[in-house]
Amino acid sequence: MPENKELQKIILSALLHDIGKFAQRARHHYSKDLESDYLPSYKGQSSHWHGLYTDYFIDYELPLPDGLVAAKSEIARLAAIHHNPHQDNCMEMCVAIADRLSAGTDRIKTEDSEAASHFRESRLISIFNEIELVDHEFKPPGQYFYHLNKLDPASNHIFPETGKPVGDADEYAPLFEDFLMEAQQLDKQLPFHLYLESLIALLEKYLWAVPSSAYGTLADISLFDHSFTTAGIAQALFVYQQEAKNGAPPLEKDSEEKFILLNGDLSGIQKYIFDINKNSGKGLAKLLRARSAYLQTLTRSIILSFQQRTGLYSVHRLIDSGGKFMLLLPNTRRIRQELEAFNLDLQTYFRQHMKGLLTLPLTWDIRITQQDITQKNFRTKLDEANDALDHAKLKKLNATFGQGPVEENGYDEREGGNCRYCGIHAADPEATQKINQEEETDIEICYACYQQIVHIGANLPKRSYVVYSDHGEVPLFDNICLSLEDSPPKQLEQCLYIETFETDNRFPLSRIARRTPVITGEEIADKDWSEIIKEHADHEDTYFDAGDTKTFSLIAEKSRKPSSDEGLTGRPLLGFLKADVDNLGFIFSLGLGDRLSVSRLANLSRMLDLFFSGYLVELIKNERFQDIYVVFAGGDDLFLIGPWNTIIAFAIELREKFADFCAQNPDITISAGILPAKPRMPVRKAAEQVETQLEDAKKFERGGRGKDAVCFLEQPLEWEKFKELINLGEKFDKAVTEKERTGFSNAFLYRMFTYHKMYKRFNADSVKNLKSGVYLSHAHYDIARNIRRIKGGNEEELALLYDIFSVGMGENPSLENLHIPLFYAMNLNRKTR
């Protein structure tokens, strides 16, 4: 569609309408001669002075795209006058109404420098502290807040701190100066849609922890979330008014259904990622790495396609993470017709390209008024939208039913048969020839899997830019293509979206997980490790140069530990970790009660995605976790593969970090499944088993509470108990390592495991398993003969053993889950060579 310049002005004005609050708190410049034009009067005095700061920033300091330079003063006026709009001016009214609706309620109180002397000291409180379900009660203003800092996913600054939500007023000035410096470096030669994404990324970086309102209201909405959702509402409202030709919208909340909530959810993600033939060949690791990234880029292409068809811009996104999205759209006849056609094209695409194994149901039946966006009504509309989506998931591909059935077997068969990787598409002779040459294998492959292996899996760890355009290496939806590049394209007009893994202020930072463990120079230089690498190279034909990606077998080898007399010891196993947030639907729909607004919804979604796709991926780069392979991480969940003991340590840290990130709110918890397995186990089978472990953790209940648990070795446990058991395993491991002092040996651990099994049998049915009741006497005899005989030095270990094998009837908490610490210690000390 041709560019709508008026819409572009509206979006920029709405996005920047409150930037003056940032400048005002930093004591920056403002337009002194426009007070009577822009500012409303409140009790005989001018109020909302931040409008004058907004005007100055846009008119004098912000570079705009070349196509909008002539409209700079107009954009500045539209942004600055939002508290005193002319009732007959459609553009002014759209920004003004969007500002009020974004906050969820009309704002009456002022925030001028005279009446609100403390507004510079107020700090943003954590939205997570506000969530109330069962175990938490929020008492304003809360006990958790954020300091003023730039957004950095790797930094602990994104974690809230406890205390009174105040800070030094002078902290604003240096932050604003840094913001101003980067703002003035915006590339005004970018096409508007790319310039907009760059501006949005800049605003998020600097405004994520700046309170939107700091006087007379709860400071729980960031200036970024308020500004972004204001732009989204203004876009939808302006397009509605334009196409309805209704003139300026009324300031009061009328009863017209002006908005649509478009809800979409990519379904079948796990099956698509892991449903790969176990005999696929050597490109398997690259394909696994590629599939998660492919699904993220596919979802992006779907949203980009819709924007292209409708002429809308990305500020319509209320939620966009983990394959889920919710868009705020204008309720016009044109948009509804586009949605019908778009949905048919989308379902046809998934039918033809994914055979229905992967789908993306859409719903857009929820129509809302201005009144419905207020706090009291928005929660109801959100629930209706989610219910409609759940119903749509039961009717996947229903728009294509007239095209005949989707067959399960025998489709697309050619002479070469079906692809041995995915089993969905027919093998492509040209792709098969290329993959066999490049990977030195002999296997049939379809063109889609070939593209994912070669252009995504192989390039993702190496390239710096993710480019969406009308031409490229990997076709996505609706003739949109993906390319991974070392540098951005020279011709940007044909690029729909660009994101980067590097520091480049022109484009948003990509959160596509591309973390893969690589062989280090230290490992090449280490005698033990160089031998292991060569052993694997001999039978896997694997490169072993520094910087090369580790195979799953090499990752498993990293679970072994150095031994003073035996090189490396321990059993090489992989650990599979699947985790997600508990009760997420309730958190979004009920957690905030009647306080739920579009800004708070956007904030919740964005912050959760920041933790999973940003912070955790950066945490894995830490030396402790650098051998973990990220299959996917984003939205509210993750799937990781790594050395089994490293995965356990990471899972414990994940839970602790998540609790800190969510303001220690007991109503926001996470559950996980952990599966240790041999590196040769097919990933598909491991994924199924660890998913079962996660489901068992979700079913776990104790003391009237459910979930907030981890399942390991098919045993669901509360996190604290799991941590205690792992700590016990570490003590056992240390005792075996220092066996001369302690008397512990791996054989002794195996005998303890026998006593544990005897206890379990006896405790299950003491009559039937009477012989097993001798576990205590056998254990005490064993301890006396092999451990107590060693004098001086092992008193702590001896006391620990007697505590575990204490005399008593019935259930023994120490013995109940003893297999977990024993598994931990035995596999770290098992001799494998």
Salt bridges, closest charged atoms under 4 A:
GLU3 OE1 - LYS5 NZ 3.52
GLU6 OE2 - LYS9 NZ 3.01
ASP18 OD2 - HIS17 NE2 3.26
ASP18 OD2 - LYS21 NZ 3.44
ASP18 OD1 - HIS50 NE2 3.16
ASP18 OD1 - HIS82 NE2 3.20
ASP18 OD2 - ARG107 NH1 4.00
ASP18 OD2 - HIS226 NE2 3.33
GLU61 OE2 - HIS28 NE2 2.71
GLU74 OE1 - LYS9 NZ 2.99
GLU92 OE2 - ARG77 NE 3.40
GLU92 OE1 - HIS86 ND1 2.95
ASP99 OD1 - HIS17 NE2 3.02
ASP99 OD1 - ARG107 NH2 2.64
ASP99 OD1 - HIS226 NE2 2.82
ASP106 OD2 - LYS253 NZ 3.05
GLU111 OE1 - LYS21 NZ 3.61
GLU111 OE2 - ARG25 NH2 2.77
GLU130 OE1 - ARG595 NE 3.07
GLU132 OE1 - ARG595 NH1 3.97
ASP135 OD2 - ARG705 NH1 1.97
GLU161 OE1 - HIS147 NE2 3.14
ASP170 OD1 - ARG27 NH1 3.87
GLU171 OE1 - ARG123 NH2 2.88
ASP178 OD2 - LYS150 NZ 3.20
GLU182 OE2 - LYS205 NZ 2.81
GLU204 OE2 - ARG511 NH2 3.79
GLU204 OE2 - ARG606 NH1 3.43
ASP220 OD2 - ARG600 NE 2.65
ASP225 OD2 - ARG606 NH2 2.71
GLU243 OE2 - ARG334 NH2 2.76
ASP254 OD2 - LYS258 NZ 2.91
ASP265 OD2 - LYS393 NZ 2.69
ASP275 OD2 - LYS271 NZ 3.22
ASP275 OD1 - ARG684 NH1 2.78
ASP320 OD2 - ARG300 NH1 3.48
ASP320 OD2 - ARG317 NH1 3.47
ASP345 OD2 - ARG309 NH2 3.02
GLU384 OE1 - LYS381 NZ 3.50
ASP412 OD2 - LYS355 NZ 2.95
ASP428 OD1 - ARG414 NH1 3.86
GLU430 OE2 - LYS434 NZ 3.37
GLU439 OE2 - LYS286 NZ 3.00
GLU444 OE1 - ARG420 NH1 3.91
ASP470 OD1 - HIS471 ND1 2.83
GLU473 OE1 - HIS455 ND1 3.82
ASP478 OD2 - ARG309 NE 3.21
ASP486 OD1 - ARG463 NE 3.55
GLU502 OE2 - ARG514 NH2 3.88
ASP504 OD2 - ARG506 NH2 3.24
GLU523 OE2 - LYS550 NZ 2.79
GLU523 OE2 - LYS558 NZ 2.81
GLU535 OE1 - ARG833 NH2 3.23
GLU540 OE2 - HIS536 ND1 3.81
GLU540 OE2 - ARG680 NH2 3.53
ASP541 OD2 - LYS282 NZ 3.94
GLU557 OE2 - HIS536 NE2 3.14
GLU557 OE1 - ARG560 NH1 3.36
GLU557 OE2 - ARG833 NH2 3.27
GLU566 OE2 - LYS831 NZ 3.28
ASP580 OD1 - LYS698 NZ 2.43
ASP582 OD1 - LYS698 NZ 2.57
ASP594 OD1 - ARG379 NH2 3.96
ASP609 OD2 - ARG511 NH1 3.83
GLU618 OE2 - LYS621 NZ 3.16
ASP627 OD1 - LYS550 NZ 2.46
GLU653 OE1 - ARG624 NH1 2.69
GLU656 OE2 - LYS723 NZ 2.58
GLU691 OE1 - LYS578 NZ 2.66
ASP708 OD2 - ARG655 NH2 3.13
ASP708 OD2 - ARG702 NH2 3.84
ASP708 OD2 - ARG705 NH2 3.86
GLU720 OE2 - ARG655 NH1 3.48
ASP733 OD1 - LYS561 NZ 2.37
GLU738 OE1 - ARG741 NH2 2.68
ASP782 OD2 - ARG751 NE 2.53
GLU797 OE2 - ARG741 NH2 3.00
GLU816 OE2 - LYS760 NZ 2.77
